[in-house]
Amino acid sequence: MNALPPNSAEKPNWRELYRAAILELDSSRLPERIVEAENVVIARARELFHQGGDNGEETENLNDAMYALRALRSTLKYHSTSSDTSRPDQKVA
C-alpha cells in the first residue's frame, strides 16, 4: 500500500513556504511571502481537520507557524507606518 507522501510535489510544502517567509530579507517581497505561507498553512490545517485522527503535533506546528506569520505581518505594518511618518517634535542634528 504505497500512498503519496503528505507533502508531495503536487501541492506546496507549508514548511518550505513558511521558512521562505520568515527568512525573507527583501521587504518588498515579504508581504507576498507571508500571504503565500498563510494560505498553504490554512489549507493544510483544513486537510488535517477533515482527515481526523491523531495529528496533534502537526496541528500545533501549524498554529505556531500562523502565529509567527501574523506577528511578522504586524511587525511589517508597524515598521512601514513608523518609517513613513516623521515626528514634528524630533530635531534633526
PDB file of N, CA, C and O in Angstrom:
ATOM      1  N   MET A   1       0.853  -1.185   0.000  1.00  0.00           N
ATOM      2  CA  MET A   1       0.000   0.000   0.000  1.00  0.00           C
ATOM      3  C   MET A   1       0.890   1.236   0.000  1.00  0.00           C
ATOM      4  O   MET A   1       1.315   1.693   1.061  1.00  0.00           O
ATOM      5  N   ASN A   2       1.176   1.779  -1.176  1.00  0.00           N
ATOM      6  CA  ASN A   2       2.036   2.936  -1.324  1.00  0.00           C
ATOM      7  C   ASN A   2       1.218   4.182  -1.605  1.00  0.00           C
ATOM      8  O   ASN A   2       0.819   4.424  -2.744  1.00  0.00           O
ATOM      9  N   ALA A   3       0.969   4.960  -0.590  1.00  0.00           N
ATOM     10  CA  ALA A   3       0.240   6.219  -0.756  1.00  0.00           C
ATOM     11  C   ALA A   3       1.248   7.325  -1.026  1.00  0.00           C
ATOM     12  O   ALA A   3       2.426   7.201  -0.692  1.00  0.00           O
ATOM     13  N   LEU A   4       0.775   8.408  -1.632  1.00  0.00           N
ATOM     14  CA  LEU A   4       1.638   9.557  -1.864  1.00  0.00           C
ATOM     15  C   LEU A   4       2.030  10.166  -0.528  1.00  0.00           C
ATOM     16  O   LEU A   4       1.229  10.173   0.406  1.00  0.00           O
ATOM     17  N   PRO A   5       3.248  10.676  -0.423  1.00  0.00           N
ATOM     18  CA  PRO A   5       3.634  11.337   0.816  1.00  0.00           C
ATOM     19  C   PRO A   5       2.778  12.574   1.042  1.00  0.00           C
ATOM     20  O   PRO A   5       2.311  13.186   0.081  1.00  0.00           O
ATOM     21  N   PRO A   6       2.564  12.950   2.306  1.00  0.00           N
ATOM     22  CA  PRO A   6       1.688  14.086   2.604  1.00  0.00           C
ATOM     23  C   PRO A   6       2.120  15.376   1.925  1.00  0.00           C
ATOM     24  O   PRO A   6       1.272  16.214   1.621  1.00  0.00           O
ATOM     25  N   ASN A   7       3.394  15.560   1.680  1.00  0.00           N
ATOM     26  CA  ASN A   7       3.883  16.793   1.069  1.00  0.00           C
ATOM     27  C   ASN A   7       4.495  16.502  -0.292  1.00  0.00           C
ATOM     28  O   ASN A   7       5.647  16.849  -0.555  1.00  0.00           O
ATOM     29  N   SER A   8       3.718  15.866  -1.149  1.00  0.00           N
ATOM     30  CA  SER A   8       4.220  15.509  -2.470  1.00  0.00           C
ATOM     31  C   SER A   8       4.350  16.748  -3.352  1.00  0.00           C
ATOM     32  O   SER A   8       3.943  17.846  -2.970  1.00  0.00           O
ATOM     33  N   ALA A   9       4.925  16.552  -4.539  1.00  0.00           N
ATOM     34  CA  ALA A   9       5.213  17.660  -5.446  1.00  0.00           C
ATOM     35  C   ALA A   9       3.951  18.329  -5.986  1.00  0.00           C
ATOM     36  O   ALA A   9       4.023  19.446  -6.499  1.00  0.00           O
ATOM     37  N   GLU A  10       2.810  17.674  -5.880  1.00  0.00           N
ATOM     38  CA  GLU A  10       1.600  18.262  -6.460  1.00  0.00           C
ATOM     39  C   GLU A  10       0.990  19.386  -5.609  1.00  0.00           C
ATOM     40  O   GLU A  10       0.106  20.103  -6.079  1.00  0.00           O
ATOM     41  N   LYS A  11       1.443  19.538  -4.397  1.00  0.00           N
ATOM     42  CA  LYS A  11       0.965  20.647  -3.570  1.00  0.00           C
ATOM     43  C   LYS A  11       2.133  21.266  -2.824  1.00  0.00           C
ATOM     44  O   LYS A  11       3.119  20.585  -2.541  1.00  0.00           O
ATOM     45  N   PRO A  12       2.035  22.559  -2.497  1.00  0.00           N
ATOM     46  CA  PRO A  12       3.159  23.229  -1.840  1.00  0.00           C
ATOM     47  C   PRO A  12       3.388  22.685  -0.424  1.00  0.00           C
ATOM     48  O   PRO A  12       2.447  22.319   0.280  1.00  0.00           O
ATOM     49  N   ASN A  13       4.634  22.645  -0.040  1.00  0.00           N
ATOM     50  CA  ASN A  13       5.010  22.225   1.298  1.00  0.00           C
ATOM     51  C   ASN A  13       4.896  23.438   2.222  1.00  0.00           C
ATOM     52  O   ASN A  13       5.618  24.420   2.050  1.00  0.00           O
ATOM     53  N   TRP A  14       4.003  23.373   3.187  1.00  0.00           N
ATOM     54  CA  TRP A  14       3.766  24.537   4.033  1.00  0.00           C
ATOM     55  C   TRP A  14       5.013  24.940   4.807  1.00  0.00           C
ATOM     56  O   TRP A  14       5.246  26.126   5.037  1.00  0.00           O
ATOM     57  N   ARG A  15       5.810  23.967   5.208  1.00  0.00           N
ATOM     58  CA  ARG A  15       7.020  24.286   5.973  1.00  0.00           C
ATOM     59  C   ARG A  15       8.017  25.097   5.133  1.00  0.00           C
ATOM     60  O   ARG A  15       8.643  26.031   5.635  1.00  0.00           O
ATOM     61  N   GLU A  16       8.156  24.735   3.865  1.00  0.00           N
ATOM     62  CA  GLU A  16       9.080  25.456   2.989  1.00  0.00           C
ATOM     63  C   GLU A  16       8.615  26.893   2.759  1.00  0.00           C
ATOM     64  O   GLU A  16       9.423  27.821   2.803  1.00  0.00           O
ATOM     65  N   LEU A  17       7.333  27.078   2.517  1.00  0.00           N
ATOM     66  CA  LEU A  17       6.820  28.434   2.288  1.00  0.00           C
ATOM     67  C   LEU A  17       6.859  29.263   3.570  1.00  0.00           C
ATOM     68  O   LEU A  17       7.088  30.471   3.527  1.00  0.00           O
ATOM     69  N   TYR A  18       6.637  28.615   4.700  1.00  0.00           N
ATOM     70  CA  TYR A  18       6.736  29.296   5.993  1.00  0.00           C
ATOM     71  C   TYR A  18       8.171  29.781   6.215  1.00  0.00           C
ATOM     72  O   TYR A  18       8.396  30.935   6.579  1.00  0.00           O
ATOM     73  N   ARG A  19       9.133  28.889   5.993  1.00  0.00           N
ATOM     74  CA  ARG A  19      10.547  29.270   6.158  1.00  0.00           C
ATOM     75  C   ARG A  19      10.933  30.395   5.198  1.00  0.00           C
ATOM     76  O   ARG A  19      11.657  31.319   5.571  1.00  0.00           O
ATOM     77  N   ALA A  20      10.449  30.309   3.971  1.00  0.00           N
ATOM     78  CA  ALA A  20      10.750  31.352   2.981  1.00  0.00           C
ATOM     79  C   ALA A  20      10.235  32.705   3.456  1.00  0.00           C
ATOM     80  O   ALA A  20      10.887  33.729   3.250  1.00  0.00           O
ATOM     81  N   ALA A  21       9.076  32.708   4.085  1.00  0.00           N
ATOM     82  CA  ALA A  21       8.501  33.965   4.577  1.00  0.00           C
ATOM     83  C   ALA A  21       9.298  34.522   5.755  1.00  0.00           C
ATOM     84  O   ALA A  21       9.649  35.702   5.774  1.00  0.00           O
ATOM     85  N   ILE A  22       9.576  33.674   6.725  1.00  0.00           N
ATOM     86  CA  ILE A  22      10.248  34.208   7.918  1.00  0.00           C
ATOM     87  C   ILE A  22      11.725  34.540   7.674  1.00  0.00           C
ATOM     88  O   ILE A  22      12.331  35.290   8.439  1.00  0.00           O
ATOM     89  N   LEU A  23      12.293  33.980   6.610  1.00  0.00           N
ATOM     90  CA  LEU A  23      13.692  34.269   6.303  1.00  0.00           C
ATOM     91  C   LEU A  23      13.870  35.294   5.180  1.00  0.00           C
ATOM     92  O   LEU A  23      14.998  35.619   4.810  1.00  0.00           O
ATOM     93  N   GLU A  24      12.764  35.801   4.641  1.00  0.00           N
ATOM     94  CA  GLU A  24      12.835  36.765   3.530  1.00  0.00           C
ATOM     95  C   GLU A  24      13.492  38.061   4.007  1.00  0.00           C
ATOM     96  O   GLU A  24      13.079  38.643   5.010  1.00  0.00           O
ATOM     97  N   LEU A  25      14.502  38.499   3.291  1.00  0.00           N
ATOM     98  CA  LEU A  25      15.207  39.733   3.644  1.00  0.00           C
ATOM     99  C   LEU A  25      14.746  40.932   2.827  1.00  0.00           C
ATOM    100  O   LEU A  25      14.949  42.077   3.230  1.00  0.00           O
ATOM    101  N   ASP A  26      14.131  40.673   1.688  1.00  0.00           N
ATOM    102  CA  ASP A  26      13.663  41.740   0.805  1.00  0.00           C
ATOM    103  C   ASP A  26      12.286  42.196   1.291  1.00  0.00           C
ATOM    104  O   ASP A  26      11.302  41.474   1.137  1.00  0.00           O
ATOM    105  N   SER A  27      12.218  43.387   1.874  1.00  0.00           N
ATOM    106  CA  SER A  27      10.958  43.860   2.452  1.00  0.00           C
ATOM    107  C   SER A  27       9.866  44.064   1.405  1.00  0.00           C
ATOM    108  O   SER A  27       8.683  44.058   1.745  1.00  0.00           O
ATOM    109  N   SER A  28      10.241  44.243   0.142  1.00  0.00           N
ATOM    110  CA  SER A  28       9.219  44.399  -0.896  1.00  0.00           C
ATOM    111  C   SER A  28       8.568  43.060  -1.250  1.00  0.00           C
ATOM    112  O   SER A  28       7.440  43.032  -1.742  1.00  0.00           O
ATOM    113  N   ARG A  29       9.266  41.959  -1.006  1.00  0.00           N
ATOM    114  CA  ARG A  29       8.715  40.622  -1.292  1.00  0.00           C
ATOM    115  C   ARG A  29       8.047  39.998  -0.067  1.00  0.00           C
ATOM    116  O   ARG A  29       7.289  39.036  -0.197  1.00  0.00           O
ATOM    117  N   LEU A  30       8.319  40.527   1.097  1.00  0.00           N
ATOM    118  CA  LEU A  30       7.836  39.929   2.335  1.00  0.00           C
ATOM    119  C   LEU A  30       6.316  39.805   2.411  1.00  0.00           C
ATOM    120  O   LEU A  30       5.830  38.739   2.788  1.00  0.00           O
ATOM    121  N   PRO A  31       5.533  40.841   2.072  1.00  0.00           N
ATOM    122  CA  PRO A  31       4.071  40.672   2.144  1.00  0.00           C
ATOM    123  C   PRO A  31       3.560  39.519   1.290  1.00  0.00           C
ATOM    124  O   PRO A  31       2.667  38.781   1.706  1.00  0.00           O
ATOM    125  N   GLU A  32       4.123  39.364   0.099  1.00  0.00           N
ATOM    126  CA  GLU A  32       3.734  38.263  -0.790  1.00  0.00           C
ATOM    127  C   GLU A  32       4.097  36.909  -0.176  1.00  0.00           C
ATOM    128  O   GLU A  32       3.311  35.963  -0.228  1.00  0.00           O
ATOM    129  N   ARG A  33       5.266  36.834   0.390  1.00  0.00           N
ATOM    130  CA  ARG A  33       5.707  35.585   1.039  1.00  0.00           C
ATOM    131  C   ARG A  33       4.800  35.216   2.209  1.00  0.00           C
ATOM    132  O   ARG A  33       4.460  34.047   2.396  1.00  0.00           O
ATOM    133  N   ILE A  34       4.413  36.213   2.988  1.00  0.00           N
ATOM    134  CA  ILE A  34       3.537  35.971   4.137  1.00  0.00           C
ATOM    135  C   ILE A  34       2.193  35.429   3.663  1.00  0.00           C
ATOM    136  O   ILE A  34       1.692  34.451   4.218  1.00  0.00           O
ATOM    137  N   VAL A  35       1.610  36.047   2.654  1.00  0.00           N
ATOM    138  CA  VAL A  35       0.318  35.608   2.123  1.00  0.00           C
ATOM    139  C   VAL A  35       0.403  34.179   1.597  1.00  0.00           C
ATOM    140  O   VAL A  35      -0.475  33.364   1.879  1.00  0.00           O
ATOM    141  N   GLU A  36       1.447  33.868   0.839  1.00  0.00           N
ATOM    142  CA  GLU A  36       1.623  32.507   0.316  1.00  0.00           C
ATOM    143  C   GLU A  36       1.689  31.496   1.459  1.00  0.00           C
ATOM    144  O   GLU A  36       1.029  30.458   1.429  1.00  0.00           O
ATOM    145  N   ALA A  37       2.492  31.820   2.458  1.00  0.00           N
ATOM    146  CA  ALA A  37       2.655  30.895   3.590  1.00  0.00           C
ATOM    147  C   ALA A  37       1.350  30.737   4.367  1.00  0.00           C
ATOM    148  O   ALA A  37       0.975  29.621   4.725  1.00  0.00           O
ATOM    149  N   GLU A  38       0.662  31.836   4.626  1.00  0.00           N
ATOM    150  CA  GLU A  38      -0.610  31.755   5.355  1.00  0.00           C
ATOM    151  C   GLU A  38      -1.617  30.888   4.607  1.00  0.00           C
ATOM    152  O   GLU A  38      -2.309  30.068   5.209  1.00  0.00           O
ATOM    153  N   ASN A  39      -1.693  31.074   3.296  1.00  0.00           N
ATOM    154  CA  ASN A  39      -2.660  30.305   2.504  1.00  0.00           C
ATOM    155  C   ASN A  39      -2.392  28.806   2.567  1.00  0.00           C
ATOM    156  O   ASN A  39      -3.320  28.012   2.717  1.00  0.00           O
ATOM    157  N   VAL A  40      -1.127  28.423   2.453  1.00  0.00           N
ATOM    158  CA  VAL A  40      -0.815  26.998   2.452  1.00  0.00           C
ATOM    159  C   VAL A  40      -0.924  26.406   3.865  1.00  0.00           C
ATOM    160  O   VAL A  40      -1.260  25.232   4.014  1.00  0.00           O
ATOM    161  N   VAL A  41      -0.646  27.198   4.887  1.00  0.00           N
ATOM    162  CA  VAL A  41      -0.821  26.732   6.270  1.00  0.00           C
ATOM    163  C   VAL A  41      -2.305  26.479   6.543  1.00  0.00           C
ATOM    164  O   VAL A  41      -2.668  25.461   7.132  1.00  0.00           O
ATOM    165  N   ILE A  42      -3.148  27.398   6.117  1.00  0.00           N
ATOM    166  CA  ILE A  42      -4.597  27.242   6.307  1.00  0.00           C
ATOM    167  C   ILE A  42      -5.112  26.022   5.545  1.00  0.00           C
ATOM    168  O   ILE A  42      -5.925  25.255   6.061  1.00  0.00           O
ATOM    169  N   ALA A  43      -4.631  25.851   4.314  1.00  0.00           N
ATOM    170  CA  ALA A  43      -5.066  24.693   3.514  1.00  0.00           C
ATOM    171  C   ALA A  43      -4.668  23.382   4.190  1.00  0.00           C
ATOM    172  O   ALA A  43      -5.454  22.435   4.230  1.00  0.00           O
ATOM    173  N   ARG A  44      -3.452  23.332   4.716  1.00  0.00           N
ATOM    174  CA  ARG A  44      -3.003  22.105   5.387  1.00  0.00           C
ATOM    175  C   ARG A  44      -3.794  21.862   6.661  1.00  0.00           C
ATOM    176  O   ARG A  44      -4.124  20.716   6.963  1.00  0.00           O
ATOM    177  N   ALA A  45      -4.104  22.898   7.407  1.00  0.00           N
ATOM    178  CA  ALA A  45      -4.899  22.747   8.626  1.00  0.00           C
ATOM    179  C   ALA A  45      -6.288  22.196   8.293  1.00  0.00           C
ATOM    180  O   ALA A  45      -6.820  21.362   9.027  1.00  0.00           O
ATOM    181  N   ARG A  46      -6.864  22.657   7.200  1.00  0.00           N
ATOM    182  CA  ARG A  46      -8.167  22.135   6.768  1.00  0.00           C
ATOM    183  C   ARG A  46      -8.079  20.661   6.401  1.00  0.00           C
ATOM    184  O   ARG A  46      -8.957  19.872   6.750  1.00  0.00           O
ATOM    185  N   GLU A  47      -7.012  20.294   5.691  1.00  0.00           N
ATOM    186  CA  GLU A  47      -6.815  18.890   5.333  1.00  0.00           C
ATOM    187  C   GLU A  47      -6.766  18.021   6.584  1.00  0.00           C
ATOM    188  O   GLU A  47      -7.429  16.986   6.663  1.00  0.00           O
ATOM    189  N   LEU A  48      -5.984  18.448   7.545  1.00  0.00           N
ATOM    190  CA  LEU A  48      -5.854  17.666   8.777  1.00  0.00           C
ATOM    191  C   LEU A  48      -7.181  17.567   9.514  1.00  0.00           C
ATOM    192  O   LEU A  48      -7.506  16.521  10.076  1.00  0.00           O
ATOM    193  N   PHE A  49      -7.941  18.640   9.513  1.00  0.00           N
ATOM    194  CA  PHE A  49      -9.239  18.640  10.176  1.00  0.00           C
ATOM    195  C   PHE A  49     -10.159  17.606   9.541  1.00  0.00           C
ATOM    196  O   PHE A  49     -10.844  16.857  10.238  1.00  0.00           O
ATOM    197  N   HIS A  50     -10.169  17.573   8.217  1.00  0.00           N
ATOM    198  CA  HIS A  50     -11.053  16.638   7.514  1.00  0.00           C
ATOM    199  C   HIS A  50     -10.568  15.196   7.608  1.00  0.00           C
ATOM    200  O   HIS A  50     -11.373  14.267   7.536  1.00  0.00           O
ATOM    201  N   GLN A  51      -9.259  14.999   7.768  1.00  0.00           N
ATOM    202  CA  GLN A  51      -8.720  13.654   7.918  1.00  0.00           C
ATOM    203  C   GLN A  51      -9.042  13.063   9.278  1.00  0.00           C
ATOM    204  O   GLN A  51      -9.212  11.851   9.419  1.00  0.00           O
ATOM    205  N   GLY A  52      -9.123  13.926  10.273  1.00  0.00           N
ATOM    206  CA  GLY A  52      -9.315  13.426  11.629  1.00  0.00           C
ATOM    207  C   GLY A  52      -8.083  12.677  12.082  1.00  0.00           C
ATOM    208  O   GLY A  52      -7.006  12.850  11.512  1.00  0.00           O
ATOM    209  N   GLY A  53      -8.224  11.864  13.080  1.00  0.00           N
ATOM    210  CA  GLY A  53      -7.092  11.058  13.527  1.00  0.00           C
ATOM    211  C   GLY A  53      -6.153  11.823  14.433  1.00  0.00           C
ATOM    212  O   GLY A  53      -6.451  12.923  14.898  1.00  0.00           O
ATOM    213  N   ASP A  54      -5.007  11.206  14.667  1.00  0.00           N
ATOM    214  CA  ASP A  54      -4.019  11.765  15.575  1.00  0.00           C
ATOM    215  C   ASP A  54      -3.002  12.591  14.801  1.00  0.00           C
ATOM    216  O   ASP A  54      -2.013  12.057  14.297  1.00  0.00           O
ATOM    217  N   ASN A  55      -3.245  13.890  14.707  1.00  0.00           N
ATOM    218  CA  ASN A  55      -2.328  14.783  14.013  1.00  0.00           C
ATOM    219  C   ASN A  55      -2.030  16.009  14.864  1.00  0.00           C
ATOM    220  O   ASN A  55      -1.786  17.100  14.350  1.00  0.00           O
ATOM    221  N   GLY A  56      -2.056  15.804  16.169  1.00  0.00           N
ATOM    222  CA  GLY A  56      -1.899  16.913  17.113  1.00  0.00           C
ATOM    223  C   GLY A  56      -0.597  17.666  16.980  1.00  0.00           C
ATOM    224  O   GLY A  56      -0.573  18.890  17.110  1.00  0.00           O
ATOM    225  N   GLU A  57       0.493  16.953  16.722  1.00  0.00           N
ATOM    226  CA  GLU A  57       1.790  17.627  16.635  1.00  0.00           C
ATOM    227  C   GLU A  57       1.853  18.544  15.419  1.00  0.00           C
ATOM    228  O   GLU A  57       2.316  19.680  15.527  1.00  0.00           O
ATOM    229  N   GLU A  58       1.394  18.066  14.264  1.00  0.00           N
ATOM    230  CA  GLU A  58       1.420  18.930  13.084  1.00  0.00           C
ATOM    231  C   GLU A  58       0.435  20.086  13.232  1.00  0.00           C
ATOM    232  O   GLU A  58       0.713  21.205  12.800  1.00  0.00           O
ATOM    233  N   THR A  59      -0.709  19.814  13.839  1.00  0.00           N
ATOM    234  CA  THR A  59      -1.680  20.888  14.069  1.00  0.00           C
ATOM    235  C   THR A  59      -1.071  21.974  14.957  1.00  0.00           C
ATOM    236  O   THR A  59      -1.251  23.165  14.702  1.00  0.00           O
ATOM    237  N   GLU A  60      -0.362  21.563  15.984  1.00  0.00           N
ATOM    238  CA  GLU A  60       0.301  22.526  16.858  1.00  0.00           C
ATOM    239  C   GLU A  60       1.372  23.298  16.092  1.00  0.00           C
ATOM    240  O   GLU A  60       1.517  24.506  16.279  1.00  0.00           O
ATOM    241  N   ASN A  61       2.115  22.614  15.238  1.00  0.00           N
ATOM    242  CA  ASN A  61       3.128  23.285  14.414  1.00  0.00           C
ATOM    243  C   ASN A  61       2.487  24.300  13.465  1.00  0.00           C
ATOM    244  O   ASN A  61       3.032  25.383  13.251  1.00  0.00           O
ATOM    245  N   LEU A  62       1.340  23.951  12.904  1.00  0.00           N
ATOM    246  CA  LEU A  62       0.618  24.877  12.026  1.00  0.00           C
ATOM    247  C   LEU A  62       0.148  26.105  12.801  1.00  0.00           C
ATOM    248  O   LEU A  62       0.248  27.231  12.313  1.00  0.00           O
ATOM    249  N   ASN A  63      -0.362  25.882  14.005  1.00  0.00           N
ATOM    250  CA  ASN A  63      -0.795  27.013  14.839  1.00  0.00           C
ATOM    251  C   ASN A  63       0.379  27.926  15.168  1.00  0.00           C
ATOM    252  O   ASN A  63       0.253  29.150  15.116  1.00  0.00           O
ATOM    253  N   ASP A  64       1.519  27.334  15.507  1.00  0.00           N
ATOM    254  CA  ASP A  64       2.714  28.122  15.806  1.00  0.00           C
ATOM    255  C   ASP A  64       3.165  28.920  14.583  1.00  0.00           C
ATOM    256  O   ASP A  64       3.538  30.088  14.697  1.00  0.00           O
ATOM    257  N   ALA A  65       3.128  28.285  13.423  1.00  0.00           N
ATOM    258  CA  ALA A  65       3.536  28.955  12.192  1.00  0.00           C
ATOM    259  C   ALA A  65       2.609  30.132  11.887  1.00  0.00           C
ATOM    260  O   ALA A  65       3.073  31.209  11.514  1.00  0.00           O
ATOM    261  N   MET A  66       1.318  29.930  12.043  1.00  0.00           N
ATOM    262  CA  MET A  66       0.367  31.015  11.769  1.00  0.00           C
ATOM    263  C   MET A  66       0.571  32.174  12.738  1.00  0.00           C
ATOM    264  O   MET A  66       0.498  33.339  12.346  1.00  0.00           O
ATOM    265  N   TYR A  67       0.824  31.854  13.996  1.00  0.00           N
ATOM    266  CA  TYR A  67       1.087  32.889  14.989  1.00  0.00           C
ATOM    267  C   TYR A  67       2.320  33.705  14.586  1.00  0.00           C
ATOM    268  O   TYR A  67       2.302  34.935  14.645  1.00  0.00           O
ATOM    269  N   ALA A  68       3.381  33.017  14.180  1.00  0.00           N
ATOM    270  CA  ALA A  68       4.610  33.703  13.779  1.00  0.00           C
ATOM    271  C   ALA A  68       4.392  34.561  12.526  1.00  0.00           C
ATOM    272  O   ALA A  68       4.926  35.666  12.429  1.00  0.00           O
ATOM    273  N   LEU A  69       3.619  34.059  11.584  1.00  0.00           N
ATOM    274  CA  LEU A  69       3.335  34.834  10.374  1.00  0.00           C
ATOM    275  C   LEU A  69       2.526  36.084  10.682  1.00  0.00           C
ATOM    276  O   LEU A  69       2.766  37.144  10.104  1.00  0.00           O
ATOM    277  N   ARG A  70       1.580  35.960  11.580  1.00  0.00           N
ATOM    278  CA  ARG A  70       0.794  37.143  11.976  1.00  0.00           C
ATOM    279  C   ARG A  70       1.663  38.154  12.706  1.00  0.00           C
ATOM    280  O   ARG A  70       1.515  39.360  12.507  1.00  0.00           O
ATOM    281  N   ALA A  71       2.564  37.673  13.548  1.00  0.00           N
ATOM    282  CA  ALA A  71       3.487  38.577  14.244  1.00  0.00           C
ATOM    283  C   ALA A  71       4.397  39.272  13.236  1.00  0.00           C
ATOM    284  O   ALA A  71       4.659  40.469  13.354  1.00  0.00           O
ATOM    285  N   LEU A  72       4.874  38.529  12.255  1.00  0.00           N
ATOM    286  CA  LEU A  72       5.725  39.103  11.213  1.00  0.00           C
ATOM    287  C   LEU A  72       4.962  40.163  10.428  1.00  0.00           C
ATOM    288  O   LEU A  72       5.508  41.223  10.121  1.00  0.00           O
ATOM    289  N   ARG A  73       3.703  39.881  10.103  1.00  0.00           N
ATOM    290  CA  ARG A  73       2.871  40.857   9.388  1.00  0.00           C
ATOM    291  C   ARG A  73       2.674  42.129  10.225  1.00  0.00           C
ATOM    292  O   ARG A  73       2.755  43.242   9.705  1.00  0.00           O
ATOM    293  N   SER A  74       2.417  41.953  11.508  1.00  0.00           N
ATOM    294  CA  SER A  74       2.245  43.105  12.398  1.00  0.00           C
ATOM    295  C   SER A  74       3.515  43.935  12.481  1.00  0.00           C
ATOM    296  O   SER A  74       3.462  45.164  12.452  1.00  0.00           O
ATOM    297  N   THR A  75       4.643  43.272  12.582  1.00  0.00           N
ATOM    298  CA  THR A  75       5.931  43.966  12.629  1.00  0.00           C
ATOM    299  C   THR A  75       6.169  44.731  11.341  1.00  0.00           C
ATOM    300  O   THR A  75       6.648  45.865  11.360  1.00  0.00           O
ATOM    301  N   LEU A  76       5.835  44.114  10.236  1.00  0.00           N
ATOM    302  CA  LEU A  76       6.000  44.758   8.937  1.00  0.00           C
ATOM    303  C   LEU A  76       5.132  46.014   8.849  1.00  0.00           C
ATOM    304  O   LEU A  76       5.590  47.058   8.386  1.00  0.00           O
ATOM    305  N   LYS A  77       3.891  45.911   9.289  1.00  0.00           N
ATOM    306  CA  LYS A  77       2.992  47.069   9.270  1.00  0.00           C
ATOM    307  C   LYS A  77       3.498  48.165  10.194  1.00  0.00           C
ATOM    308  O   LYS A  77       3.450  49.346   9.851  1.00  0.00           O
ATOM    309  N   TYR A  78       3.986  47.770  11.376  1.00  0.00           N
ATOM    310  CA  TYR A  78       4.493  48.750  12.330  1.00  0.00           C
ATOM    311  C   TYR A  78       5.678  49.505  11.756  1.00  0.00           C
ATOM    312  O   TYR A  78       5.746  50.731  11.848  1.00  0.00           O
ATOM    313  N   HIS A  79       6.616  48.767  11.159  1.00  0.00           N
ATOM    314  CA  HIS A  79       7.801  49.409  10.605  1.00  0.00           C
ATOM    315  C   HIS A  79       7.469  50.286   9.408  1.00  0.00           C
ATOM    316  O   HIS A  79       8.103  51.323   9.211  1.00  0.00           O
ATOM    317  N   SER A  80       6.493  49.892   8.611  1.00  0.00           N
ATOM    318  CA  SER A  80       6.146  50.704   7.443  1.00  0.00           C
ATOM    319  C   SER A  80       5.443  51.994   7.865  1.00  0.00           C
ATOM    320  O   SER A  80       5.648  53.033   7.239  1.00  0.00           O
ATOM    321  N   THR A  81       4.615  51.947   8.919  1.00  0.00           N
ATOM    322  CA  THR A  81       3.942  53.161   9.363  1.00  0.00           C
ATOM    323  C   THR A  81       4.872  54.050  10.162  1.00  0.00           C
ATOM    324  O   THR A  81       4.785  55.274  10.059  1.00  0.00           O
ATOM    325  N   SER A  82       5.756  53.476  10.950  1.00  0.00           N
ATOM    326  CA  SER A  82       6.650  54.301  11.759  1.00  0.00           C
ATOM    327  C   SER A  82       7.735  54.948  10.914  1.00  0.00           C
ATOM    328  O   SER A  82       8.225  56.019  11.272  1.00  0.00           O
ATOM    329  N   SER A  83       8.125  54.335   9.808  1.00  0.00           N
ATOM    330  CA  SER A  83       9.145  54.933   8.956  1.00  0.00           C
ATOM    331  C   SER A  83       8.537  55.924   7.966  1.00  0.00           C
ATOM    332  O   SER A  83       9.249  56.768   7.423  1.00  0.00           O
ATOM    333  N   ASP A  84       7.224  55.831   7.725  1.00  0.00           N
ATOM    334  CA  ASP A  84       6.565  56.743   6.792  1.00  0.00           C
ATOM    335  C   ASP A  84       6.221  58.083   7.423  1.00  0.00           C
ATOM    336  O   ASP A  84       6.081  59.085   6.721  1.00  0.00           O
ATOM    337  N   THR A  85       6.087  58.105   8.724  1.00  0.00           N
ATOM    338  CA  THR A  85       5.672  59.338   9.389  1.00  0.00           C
ATOM    339  C   THR A  85       6.846  59.901  10.170  1.00  0.00           C
ATOM    340  O   THR A  85       7.568  59.176  10.854  1.00  0.00           O
ATOM    341  N   SER A  86       7.017  61.186  10.055  1.00  0.00           N
ATOM    342  CA  SER A  86       8.062  61.828  10.851  1.00  0.00           C
ATOM    343  C   SER A  86       7.400  62.566  11.994  1.00  0.00           C
ATOM    344  O   SER A  86       6.321  63.141  11.850  1.00  0.00           O
ATOM    345  N   ARG A  87       8.065  62.536  13.122  1.00  0.00           N
ATOM    346  CA  ARG A  87       7.509  63.211  14.298  1.00  0.00           C
ATOM    347  C   ARG A  87       7.936  64.669  14.254  1.00  0.00           C
ATOM    348  O   ARG A  87       9.124  64.961  14.117  1.00  0.00           O
ATOM    349  N   PRO A  88       6.977  65.594  14.369  1.00  0.00           N
ATOM    350  CA  PRO A  88       7.318  67.020  14.296  1.00  0.00           C
ATOM    351  C   PRO A  88       8.153  67.497  15.474  1.00  0.00           C
ATOM    352  O   PRO A  88       8.826  68.523  15.375  1.00  0.00           O
ATOM    353  N   ASP A  89       8.121  66.764  16.601  1.00  0.00           N
ATOM    354  CA  ASP A  89       8.864  67.194  17.777  1.00  0.00           C
ATOM    355  C   ASP A  89      10.322  66.726  17.762  1.00  0.00           C
ATOM    356  O   ASP A  89      11.093  67.072  18.657  1.00  0.00           O
ATOM    357  N   GLN A  90      10.702  65.939  16.747  1.00  0.00           N
ATOM    358  CA  GLN A  90      12.082  65.475  16.653  1.00  0.00           C
ATOM    359  C   GLN A  90      12.925  66.501  15.912  1.00  0.00           C
ATOM    360  O   GLN A  90      12.500  67.063  14.903  1.00  0.00           O
ATOM    361  N   LYS A  91      14.104  66.730  16.418  1.00  0.00           N
ATOM    362  CA  LYS A  91      15.029  67.659  15.757  1.00  0.00           C
ATOM    363  C   LYS A  91      16.044  66.851  14.985  1.00  0.00           C
ATOM    364  O   LYS A  91      16.513  65.806  15.438  1.00  0.00           O
ATOM    365  N   VAL A  92      16.372  67.349  13.819  1.00  0.00           N
ATOM    366  CA  VAL A  92      17.382  66.688  13.002  1.00  0.00           C
ATOM    367  C   VAL A  92      18.727  67.303  13.342  1.00  0.00           C
ATOM    368  O   VAL A  92      18.873  68.525  13.314  1.00  0.00           O
ATOM    369  N   ALA A  93      19.694  66.492  13.658  1.00  0.00           N
ATOM    370  CA  ALA A  93      21.013  67.010  14.054  1.00  0.00           C
ATOM    371  C   ALA A  93      21.869  67.302  12.859  1.00  0.00           C
ATOM    372  O   ALA A  93      23.008  67.744  13.009  1.00  0.00           O
TER     373      ALA A  93
END
